[in-house]
């Protein structure tokens, strides 16, 4: 059967020319239009995105090659092209490398935390009754819906030095969680995980539900244990979704801005809690060095583009039709 | 935080005693042998543990929100007590009254609502047309454009505040309605940053509608815009609602643009940037902050609950297709 459909296909068509005529009409005629309808449909999106997304992106790159500070911004002094000077300054600055390192560590910890909590709860959801499931789903929805800003304020209040519930319960009255670098990062990370685990949980739960019961039944009949079923059957089937969830989390957590900015009051004591995003923002708007801020933004964009390239490859592999 | 949650999940996996017991749990209900009855009992305990763990996880996840609403309703002396109680016997709306009246949050709330509504409507309309173009037609740069929309979602938007600040400043010279310190400027940038995801997500919904329906309408003599408006639009309305949630959130939650653009005219602040002003490192009016946070969270929560089902399926569509 496969032999007749693969190799002699062309000869087949030559032999009976009546066959293509039978199936073909109507369909291709619609797809090939003279009037570029799709361009008309895309026009509104282009009108918004080219000036407000594309052009600023280009400007970001351009600024990073200029000397552009307060004087240039106010129009007093013309901007000067300085080539790679900003990048040289940046890469020669110890603080940049510190910030880059702690951004990677912070984002990595957030991703691991989010995935661990999200995946554990997704598995848990498959094993509970209807009501506990609905209650957990609803609670997760609440955490998901809470704006980053309010998440930050509420957690700050819970961990407040003098009035916070946590210090009272732990008997640590007067302890300031934001004083040291890593406890502060941990607290911000906890808020990030709280905000983002619902996406992982719900997506993975949907993925697990989509695995046909017959497959698991077959594994069970073959004598596979729960663990083996999980490792050898469920995990491979979930891999595409897992990849997407991981990469989405990497991208989101690398870009966390509001929580870091609000909770550490713009980067923490002496900038100890800066992440790349906040660092770029502070360089530009607090130190008035717009070109250096842009250079940091470019570095960040390039890192995220690399992650995105991996993402697109993963999407392709999982059979997404682009 | 995670330990009460994960233990019941991992225990059947790690402990060899329950490992065999968990096996029948996946499938048949009826016990086959005498041993089966004991396993059923084990299973019931496992189910019980899992239920308890799920409830605990739900309580932990929802607790910050509960604390927020509770604190917003607490009278001042309870807020400023060093030993906060997880309940209150004297709920009051004073904090809300202060936030809305004295601190002007009522105005900021309306500003946020106006910006978000405009963004949602425009973004839905534009994304709908673009999604149709990208799913129903084959043209030269289709894949390139799709990949661009995907890549656009990864761009660190905060870094773009630098060039956008100058762009908005210069636009203000030509069209004052979209210059610095205007709500118009926020509408424009939020629209731009919500579109790529909206288009990407809607694409899944449009693709799910079979071609044949449009084909039939065409044969009946409907023109292209009738088909778009009367056939396709109602069919993907749930998807549009789900997509709108994300556009709404982009606009409603935005902190960085609101903080950067609204500098001269305080009347045009939106909720997140107004909250930051409220937020003083040492002398926080926590009651007011919690009331304002509650006001900011409730609309999103309502929106989420309303379209929750479509949202999850939409994400599935966006993820898996």
Interface residues (C-beta under 8 A of the other chain):
Chain A: X26 X30 X31 X32 X33 X36 X37 X38 X39 X41 X42 X44 X45 X48 X49 X51 X52 X53 X55 X56 X57 X59 X60 X63 X73 X116 X117 X120 X121 X123 X124 X125 X127 X128 X129 X132 X133 X135 X136 X138 X139 X140 X141 X142 X143 X144 X145 X146 X147 X148 X149 X150 X151 X153 X154 X155 X157 X158 X160 X162 X163 X164 X165 X168 X173 X190 X194 X197 X198 X199 X202 X203 X206 X207 X210 X216 X217 X220 X225 X226 X227 X229 X230 X240 X241 X244 X245 X251 X254 X255 X257 X258 X261 X262 X265 X276 X277 X278 X280 X281 X284 X285 X290 X293 X294 X296 X297 X298 X300 X301 X304 X305 X307 X308 X311 X312 X315 X318 X319 X320 X321 X322
Chain B: X1 X2 X5 X6 X8 X9 X10 X12 X13 X19 X20 X22 X23 X25 X26 X27 X46 X47 X50 X51 X53 X54 X55 X57 X58 X59 X61 X62 X64 X65 X67 X68 X71 X79 X80 X81 X82 X83 X84 X86 X125 X126 X127 X129 X130 X132 X133 X134 X136 X137 X138 X139 X142 X143 X145 X146 X147 X150 X151 X152 X153 X154 X155 X156 X157 X158 X159 X160 X161 X162 X163 X164 X165 X166 X167 X188 X189 X191 X192 X193 X195 X196 X199 X215 X218 X224 X249 X252 X253 X255 X256 X260 X271 X272 X275 X276 X279 X281 X284 X286 X289 X290 X293 X294 X296 X297 X300 X301 X303 X304 X305 X308 X312 X315 X316 X319 X320 X321
